[in-house]
Amino acid sequence: MALPADDQAQVEEDVLENLRQEIEDELDQSQRELKEIALMLEQSEVEVDKLAQRNATITSHLQQVQSQFEEMPRADIRVAYDAALESQQRMVVMRGQVEKLQGDKQHLERYVEVLRKAIQASGDGSGGSSSNGGGSFAVAEMMIQAQEAERQRLSRQMHDGPAQALSNFILQTEIAMRLFEVDQTKAREELSNLKSAASTTFQKVRDFIFDLRPMMLDDLGLAPTVKRYVDAFREKSGLDVNATVSGQDKRLENYLEVLVFRSVQELLNNAAQHSQAAQIKVQIDITNNDVRVSVEDNGRGFESTAITEGKGLGIKLIKERVEMLGGNFEIDSALGQGTKVSYSVPTNS
């Protein structure tokens, strides 16, 4: 039995008010975390400066040791190299911590801004119509779910990638330290392998950070960031991927640049992983009134009903975001005929 209209409206208003309170609590917690991270970042940056000075002194001493290698006692040489290795490792760890804190700080700053917008979207919890309340509720709920999904993805990738690599580094370091006492040649080989693995992992971490939130998107804008990402994607995937950006040479609103970049990222990954495509074309056209995006591949395609049946969650999310911003979204696909996803979103200028 359905509730009367007034009771239904009251229920929706109560739900929206509870959600608003949860968002406010989350905002307070996030702001406290942001302050803590800012303090830790400041302290870590000071520590990095101190380590840089110490590292310079140790490096200078190591150069003196190398110039007197034949005359200097072996124990003194070992002490010098151990000090240099420890200093370099400490520097790498601290710089990595600074980069992580910087990323966490930017992530939280964006999250705080999203929460503030969600509170504004939810209204003051009174005096609004049920239709507006329901729409605000949907917007706020989508924002929170998107943030939670991003956190879960970040956690999984950190566990499977950098965290596992760091564990291996610790093991390799212990092996090298034990070998140093019995076979210095093998110890040097192990350290060389460790250095190579660290370099590879460092590059993966940089790629990981770029995938999460490329700094150049904030600094340089949409066009160079998309082109850089497409170039990197082409190199990693081995696919024939090209990007064309045309129209107005101007910066868009931050939320639009993020939307376009994330959609291109999602659609490229879909094409590479699921469509068995060999060629992918990315086109972005920025006009005075809107931004138009299309990603087309020559893969196996799919039936249009696949989206409505719950498949292609990434595409569905792009469609919802585009339509929420007043844009138009289209998919042209059929089995064996490739896929073209295109949309346009109005700009504020």
Secondary structure by P-SEA (a helix, b strand, c coil): ccccaaaaaaaaaaaaaaaaaaaaaaaaaaaaaaaaaaaaaaaaaaaaaaaaaaaaaaaaaaaaaaaacccccaaaaaaaaaaaaaaaaaaaaaaaaaaaaaaaaaaaaaaaaaaaaaaaaacccccccaaaaaaaaaaaaaaaaaaaaaaaaaaaaaaacaaaaaaaaaaaaaaaaaaccccaaaaaaaaaaaaaaaaaaaaaaaaaaaaaccccccccccaaaaaaaaaaaaaaaccbbbbbbbcccccccaaaaaaaaaaaaaaaaaaaccccccbbbbbbbbcccbbbbbbbbccccccccccccccaaaaaaaaaaaaaacbbbbbbbcccbbbbbbbcccccc
